């Protein structure tokens, strides 16, 4: 791994993860025991949800409601559901992975939560967030593709509305593609491809799945994408440098090519003027380095930056250099490109949206409006003249 050249530093301006109200964690509950206590439709729903996730659910209710009886009588979604007509006991938490309860009485809820925690079991009390170690969000189910949505209890109806939007946006066929990915993962690992090549396989797989959401995955699809990855493997292994124009600072103005480059980067070099929000589109695992503005830095700094960039690429890394505005126009990466070509490193330039200075933009707008007004006046004069000519032609001799 090449050493970082003097004058470069890991970006302190690169956006860290913003504060989270809740940490989204997806629990593997297959074959594990879940304790559910209390009564009511909400309790029945949580028991069914835990069963669907593979947990073996024990429901403890002294007077089970109709929904609980119906749930216990029908085949479970996945894990077993056993209904016991009794109150919960501290011994019930032994060996449990999670505990869920629904009680109207706050004291009973607190007692249940304390007993679960004493046994080392994470607990959820329905509609009582003060007693919860975790919460259930709204769910979009395309299993094994699962999306959870949480508002930390602030607006459950809002979360449900977002879920409705996502349900309409995400084709149900994605479930089949996600399942195919799980089936093919082992075969890909035994294919002999390098880590970088396997990542390219999954990128190509994702593009293909997104383009064919309603088509059932076939073995021929796996073979085709694997063959394509093998064909591209050799030149890609050498590493590359991509200069990406970050535009005027609005992440929504990034081009699709820019987003793809950021999501496939191993290392991202960042100019001073690049807006931190741009890096929200970057691959999380990518190493981020703030390089300042080599064109306006101390003598020798640009050389150090170029040397590090080339060394990273020569070691097989995909390097992306983020430049403010349009990388082809304002970044002027001529020296950097020359350094890459001299070292035999593949180079690509991804133009960005150029932002005109505000004064220049105002002048252009005024000129446009003036031209539009002049053209409108000419059209009106021409129309009036045609009317006069037609009136003259219709006048009797």
C-alpha positions in Angstrom: 0.0 0.0 0.0 1.6 3.3 -1.0 2.4 5.8 1.7 0.4 9.1 1.8 2.5 11.9 0.3 3.4 14.8 2.5 0.8 17.5 2.5 -2.1 15.1 2.0 -4.4 14.2 4.8 -7.5 12.1 5.3 -10.5 14.5 4.8 -11.8 16.1 7.9 -14.5 17.7 5.9 -15.7 14.5 4.4 -19.2 14.0 5.8 -19.4 11.6 8.7 -22.6 9.8 9.4 -25.2 12.2 10.6 -26.7 11.5 14.1 -29.1 8.6 14.1 -32.2 8.5 16.3 -32.1 4.6 15.9 -29.5 2.2 14.6 -31.1 0.1 11.9 -30.2 -3.5 12.7 -31.6 -6.6 10.9 -31.7 -9.5 13.3 -31.1 -13.1 12.2 -33.9 -14.9 14.2 -34.1 -18.2 12.3 -34.6 -21.0 14.9 -34.2 -18.6 17.9 -36.7 -18.2 20.7 -38.9 -15.1 21.0 -41.1 -14.3 24.0 -44.3 -12.4 23.4 -46.6 -11.4 26.3 -49.9 -9.5 26.6 -53.0 -9.3 24.5 -54.6 -7.5 21.6 -54.2 -7.2 17.8 -50.9 -5.4 18.1 -49.4 -8.3 20.1 -50.8 -10.8 17.5 -49.1 -8.8 14.7 -45.8 -8.7 16.5 -45.9 -12.5 17.1 -46.7 -13.1 13.4 -43.9 -10.7 12.3 -41.4 -12.6 14.5 -42.5 -15.9 13.1 -42.1 -14.6 9.6 -38.5 -13.8 10.4 -37.9 -17.4 11.5 -38.2 -17.1 15.3 -39.9 -19.8 17.3 -42.5 -17.7 19.2 -44.0 -18.3 22.6 -47.1 -16.2 23.3 -48.1 -15.7 26.9 -51.6 -14.3 27.5 -54.0 -15.0 30.3 -57.0 -14.2 28.2 -56.0 -14.4 24.5 -58.0 -12.3 22.1 -59.6 -13.6 18.9 -56.6 -12.6 16.8 -54.2 -14.6 19.0 -56.4 -17.7 18.9 -56.6 -17.4 15.1 -52.9 -16.9 14.8 -52.1 -20.0 16.9 -54.7 -22.1 15.0 -53.4 -21.5 11.5 -50.0 -22.6 10.0 -47.3 -20.1 11.0 -45.6 -17.8 8.4 -42.3 -19.5 9.1 -41.2 -20.2 12.8 -43.5 -22.0 15.2 -46.1 -20.1 17.2 -47.2 -21.6 20.6 -49.9 -19.9 22.6 -49.9 -20.4 26.4 -52.8 -19.1 28.5 -50.9 -17.9 31.5 -49.0 -14.8 32.8 -45.4 -14.4 32.0 -42.6 -15.4 34.4 -39.0 -14.4 34.7 -37.9 -17.9 33.7 -39.5 -17.4 30.3 -36.6 -15.2 29.2 -34.1 -18.0 29.6 -32.5 -18.6 26.1 -34.7 -16.0 24.4 -33.3 -13.8 21.6 -35.9 -11.0 21.9 -38.9 -10.2 24.1 -42.0 -8.2 23.0 -45.0 -7.3 25.1 -48.2 -5.2 25.0 -49.5 -3.9 28.3 -51.8 -1.0 29.1 -50.4 -0.8 32.7 -47.1 1.1 32.8 -46.0 -0.7 35.9 -46.5 -4.1 34.3 -44.6 -2.9 31.2 -41.7 -1.6 33.3 -41.6 -4.9 35.3 -41.5 -6.9 32.0 -38.7 -4.7 30.6 -36.6 -4.9 33.7 -37.0 -8.7 33.9 -36.0 -9.1 30.2 -32.9 -6.9 30.6 -31.9 -8.8 33.7 -31.8 -11.9 31.6 -29.8 -10.1 28.9 -32.7 -10.1 26.4 -33.5 -7.0 24.3 -37.0 -5.9 24.8 -39.8 -4.0 23.0 -42.9 -2.7 24.7 -45.6 -1.8 22.2 -46.4 1.9 22.2 -44.2 2.5 25.2 -40.9 3.8 23.7 -39.5 4.7 27.2 -39.2 1.0 28.0 -37.9 -0.2 24.6 -34.4 -1.3 23.6 -35.4 -1.6 20.0 -38.4 -0.6 17.8 -40.3 -2.1 14.8 -40.4 0.1 11.8 -42.6 0.1 8.7 -41.4 -2.7 6.4 -41.2 -3.1 2.6 -40.9 -6.9 2.1 -39.2 -8.2 -1.0 -37.4 -10.8 1.0 -34.5 -11.4 1.1 -34.6 -7.7 0.1 -36.1 -6.0 3.2 -36.4 -2.3 3.8 -37.1 -0.9 7.3 -38.4 2.6 7.9 -38.4 4.4 11.3 -39.3 7.8 12.6 -38.3 6.9 16.1 -41.9 6.9 17.1 -42.4 10.6 16.1 -44.7 10.0 13.2 -45.7 6.4 12.5 -48.3 7.5 10.0 -45.6 9.3 8.0 -43.5 6.1 8.0 -46.5 4.2 6.7 -47.0 6.8 3.9 -43.3 6.4 2.9 -43.7 2.7 2.9 -46.6 3.0 0.6 -44.5 5.1 -1.8 -41.7 2.6 -1.7 -44.1 -0.3 -2.3 -45.3 1.4 -5.5 -41.7 2.2 -6.6 -40.0 -1.2 -5.9 -41.1 -4.0 -8.2 -42.0 -7.3 -6.5 -39.7 -9.1 -9.0 -36.8 -7.7 -7.0 -37.4 -10.5 -4.5 -36.5 -13.0 -7.1 -33.3 -11.2 -8.0 -32.3 -10.8 -4.4 -32.8 -14.6 -3.9 -30.8 -15.3 -7.0 -27.9 -13.2 -5.6 -28.0 -15.4 -2.5 -27.9 -18.6 -4.6 -25.1 -17.4 -6.8 -22.9 -15.9 -4.1 -21.2 -19.2 -3.3 -20.6 -20.0 -7.0 -19.0 -16.6 -7.5 -16.7 -17.0 -4.6 -15.4 -20.3 -6.0 -15.0 -18.8 -9.5 -11.4 -17.7 -8.9 -12.2 -14.0 -9.5 -10.4 -11.4 -7.4 -12.2 -9.3 -4.8 -12.3 -6.3 -7.3 -13.6 -8.5 -10.1 -16.3 -10.0 -7.8 -17.4 -6.4 -6.9 -17.7 -5.6 -10.6 -19.8 -8.7 -11.1 -22.2 -7.5 -8.5 -22.3 -4.1 -10.0 -23.1 -5.6 -13.4 -25.7 -7.9 -11.7 -27.4 -4.9 -10.1 -27.6 -3.0 -13.4 -29.1 -6.1 -15.1 -31.6 -6.7 -12.4 -32.7 -3.1 -12.3 -33.2 -3.3 -16.1 -35.2 -6.5 -15.9 -37.2 -6.3 -12.6 -40.2 -8.4 -13.8 -38.1 -11.2 -15.4 -37.3 -14.3 -13.4 -33.6 -14.8 -13.0 -32.1 -17.7 -14.9 -28.8 -19.5 -14.7 -27.9 -18.1 -18.1 -28.0 -14.6 -16.6 -25.4 -15.6 -14.1 -23.2 -17.2 -16.8 -23.5 -14.1 -19.0 -22.6 -11.6 -16.3 -19.7 -13.9 -15.1 -18.4 -14.2 -18.7 -18.6 -10.4 -19.1 -16.7 -9.9 -15.8 -14.0 -12.3 -16.8 -13.5 -10.5 -20.1 -13.1 -7.1 -18.4 -11.1 -8.4 -15.5 -7.5 -8.1 -16.9 -7.4 -4.4 -17.9 -9.5 -3.3 -14.9 -7.1 -5.0 -12.4 -4.4 -2.4 -13.2 -6.3 0.4 -11.4 -7.4 3.7 -12.9 -7.9 7.4 -12.2 -11.2 9.2 -12.8 -11.5 12.9 -12.6 -15.1 13.7 -11.6 -16.7 17.1 -11.8 -18.8 17.7 -8.7 -20.8 20.5 -10.1 -21.7 23.7 -8.3 -22.3 21.9 -5.0 -25.8 20.5 -5.2 -25.7 16.7 -5.0 -28.8 16.5 -7.1 -26.8 17.9 -10.1 -24.4 15.0 -10.1 -24.4 13.1 -13.4 -25.1 9.3 -13.4 -21.6 8.7 -14.5 -20.3 10.6 -11.6 -22.4 8.6 -9.1 -21.3 5.3 -10.7 -17.6 6.4 -10.3 -18.1 7.4 -6.7 -19.8 4.1 -5.9 -17.0 2.1 -7.4 -14.0 4.0 -6.0 -11.4 2.6 -3.7 -9.9 6.0 -3.0 -11.4 9.5 -3.3 -9.3 12.6 -3.6 -11.2 15.8 -2.7 -10.6 19.4 -3.6 -11.2 22.1 -1.1 -14.3 23.5 -2.8 -16.2 20.2 -3.1 -19.4 20.3 -1.0 -19.4 17.6 1.7 -22.9 16.4 0.8 -21.5 15.1 -2.5 -19.8 12.3 -0.7 -23.1 10.9 0.5 -23.1 9.2 -2.9 -19.6 7.7 -2.4 -18.9 4.1 -1.5 -18.8 4.0 2.3 -15.6 1.8 2.3 -13.7 4.2 0.1 -10.7 5.9 1.6 -11.2 9.7 1.5 -8.3 12.2 1.3 -8.4 15.9 1.2 -5.9 17.3 -1.3 -6.7 21.0 -1.1 -6.3 22.8 -4.4 -3.0 21.7 -5.9 -3.1 24.5 -8.5 -3.0 27.1 -5.8 -0.9 25.4 -3.1 2.7 25.7 -2.1 5.4 24.7 -4.7 5.9 21.0 -4.9 2.5 20.1 -3.4 1.0 19.2 -6.8 3.8 16.8 -7.4 3.3 15.1 -4.1 -0.5 14.7 -4.9 0.2 13.4 -8.4 2.8 10.9 -7.0 0.3 9.5 -4.5 -2.5 9.4 -7.1 -0.3 7.4 -9.5 1.0 5.1 -6.8 -2.5 4.3 -5.6 -3.7 3.5 -9.2 -0.6 1.4 -9.9 -1.4 -0.7 -6.8 -4.7 -1.6 -8.4 -6.9 1.0 -6.8 -9.7 2.8 -8.5 -9.0 6.5 -7.7 -11.6 9.2 -8.1 -10.5 12.8 -7.9 -13.5 15.1 -7.1 -13.2 18.5 -8.5 -15.5 21.5 -8.0 -17.6 22.4 -11.0 -16.8 20.8 -14.4 -13.6 18.8 -14.1 -12.9 19.3 -17.8 -13.2 23.1 -17.8 -12.5 24.6 -14.4 -10.5 21.8 -12.7 -7.9 21.9 -15.5 -6.5 18.4 -14.7 -3.9 18.6 -17.5 -0.9 18.0 -15.2 -2.6 15.2 -13.4 -3.6 13.5 -16.6 -0.1 13.8 -18.0 1.3 12.2 -14.8 -1.1 9.3 -15.2 -0.3 8.8 -18.9 3.4 8.9 -18.2 2.9 6.1 -15.7 0.7 4.1 -18.0 -2.4 4.5 -15.8 -5.9 4.6 -17.4 -7.6 8.0 -17.1 -11.2 9.1 -17.5 -12.8 12.5 -17.2 -16.4 12.8 -16.1 -17.6 16.3 -16.8 -19.8 18.0 -14.2 -22.4 20.7 -14.3 -20.6 24.0 -14.6 -21.9 26.8 -12.4 -21.8 30.3 -14.0 -20.9 33.1 -11.5 -24.0 34.9 -10.3 -23.2 38.2 -12.0 -22.6 36.5 -15.3 -25.8 34.4 -14.9 -27.7 37.6 -14.3 -26.3 39.2 -17.4 -27.2 36.2 -19.5 -30.7 36.2 -18.1 -31.1 39.9 -18.9 -29.9 39.3 -22.5 -32.3 36.3 -22.9 -35.3 38.4 -21.7 -34.3 41.3 -23.9 -34.0 39.0 -27.0 -37.3 37.4 -26.1 -39.0 40.8 -25.8 -37.6 41.9 -29.1 -38.7 38.7 -30.9 -42.2 39.1 -29.5 -42.3 42.7 -30.7 -41.2 41.6 -34.2 -43.8 38.9 -34.3 -46.6 41.4 -33.3 -45.4 43.9 -35.9 -45.4 41.2 -38.6 -48.8 40.0 -37.6 -50.1 43.6 -37.7 -48.6 44.1 -41.2 -50.2 40.9 -42.5 -53.5 42.1 -41.2 -53.2 45.4 -43.0 -52.2 43.7 -46.2 -55.2 41.3 -46.0 -57.5 44.2 -45.3 -56.1 46.1 -48.3 -56.6 43.1 -50.5 -60.3 42.7 -49.5 -61.2 46.3 -50.1 -63.5 46.5 -53.2 -62.1 48.3 -56.2 
